Amino acid sequence: MTVLITGATGLVGERLVPRLAEAGFACRVLLRPGKDCPAGATGVTGDILDPSSLAKAVTKISAVVHLAAVFRTQDTDSSGKAISMGRAT
């Protein structure tokens, strides 16, 4: 069984991936560019905010453990426009 884990480099994910691998699961992790792949997993570069990057990650998987989250609050730029998740709104 192949499991895709998002947020694998975070607090919970970095503890879960080795346990899943030890239990015999094939682990595939979605990694943002520049992040290291955890031991016991196969990494696929992508971003949960970019749907086009997800096709390769979800190919032939049996389950998803979704741990990724966006921990940003809405801010304003110097012109007063609201900015959310890096995108002007």
C-alpha positions as CSV (number, residue, x, y, z in Angstrom):
1,M,0.0,0.0,0.0
2,T,1.4,3.4,-1.0
3,V,0.5,6.4,1.2
4,L,0.9,10.0,0.2
5,I,1.8,12.3,3.1
6,T,1.5,16.0,2.8
7,G,3.3,18.0,5.5
8,A,5.8,15.3,6.0
9,T,8.6,17.7,7.0
10,G,6.4,19.3,9.7
11,L,6.2,18.5,13.4
12,V,3.7,15.6,13.1
13,G,4.8,14.4,9.6
14,E,8.4,14.0,10.5
15,R,7.4,11.6,13.2
16,L,4.7,9.8,11.3
17,V,6.7,8.9,8.1
18,P,9.3,6.7,9.8
19,R,6.6,4.9,11.7
20,L,4.6,4.2,8.5
21,A,7.7,3.0,6.7
22,E,8.6,0.7,9.6
23,A,5.1,-0.7,9.5
24,G,5.6,-1.7,5.9
25,F,3.8,1.1,4.1
26,A,5.4,2.6,0.9
27,C,5.6,6.3,1.8
28,R,5.4,9.1,-0.8
29,V,5.8,12.7,0.4
30,L,4.9,15.9,-1.2
31,L,7.8,18.3,-0.8
32,R,8.2,22.0,-1.5
33,P,11.3,22.9,-3.5
34,G,14.4,22.9,-1.3
35,K,13.0,20.5,1.4
36,D,14.8,17.3,2.2
37,C,13.0,14.0,1.7
38,P,12.5,12.1,5.0
39,A,14.3,8.8,5.4
40,G,12.1,5.9,4.4
41,A,10.1,7.9,1.8
42,T,10.1,8.8,-1.8
43,G,9.7,12.5,-2.5
44,V,7.7,14.3,-5.1
45,T,8.2,18.0,-5.5
46,G,5.0,20.0,-5.4
47,D,2.8,22.4,-3.5
48,I,-0.7,21.9,-2.2
49,L,-1.5,25.4,-3.5
50,D,-0.6,24.4,-7.0
51,P,-3.0,21.7,-8.3
52,S,-0.9,21.1,-11.4
53,S,1.9,19.8,-9.2
54,L,-0.3,17.2,-7.6
55,A,-0.9,14.7,-10.4
56,K,2.4,13.0,-10.1
57,A,2.1,12.8,-6.3
58,V,-1.3,11.1,-6.3
59,T,-0.6,8.6,-9.1
60,K,-1.1,5.0,-7.9
61,I,-1.6,5.8,-4.2
62,S,-3.9,4.0,-1.8
63,A,-4.4,6.6,0.8
64,V,-3.6,10.2,1.7
65,V,-2.5,11.6,5.1
66,H,-3.0,15.3,4.8
67,L,-1.0,17.1,7.4
68,A,0.1,20.2,5.4
69,A,-1.4,23.6,6.5
70,V,-1.0,27.2,5.7
71,F,0.0,29.1,8.8
72,R,-0.2,32.6,7.4
73,T,-2.6,35.3,8.5
74,Q,-4.0,37.9,6.2
75,D,-1.8,41.0,6.0
76,T,-1.8,44.2,4.0
77,D,0.9,45.4,1.7
78,S,2.2,49.0,1.6
79,S,-0.8,50.1,-0.6
80,G,-3.3,48.7,1.8
81,K,-4.3,45.8,-0.4
82,A,-5.0,42.6,1.5
83,I,-2.5,39.8,0.9
84,S,-3.5,36.2,1.7
85,M,-1.2,33.2,1.2
86,G,1.1,35.3,-1.0
87,R,-1.6,36.4,-3.4
88,A,-3.1,39.9,-3.6
89,T,-6.8,39.9,-2.9
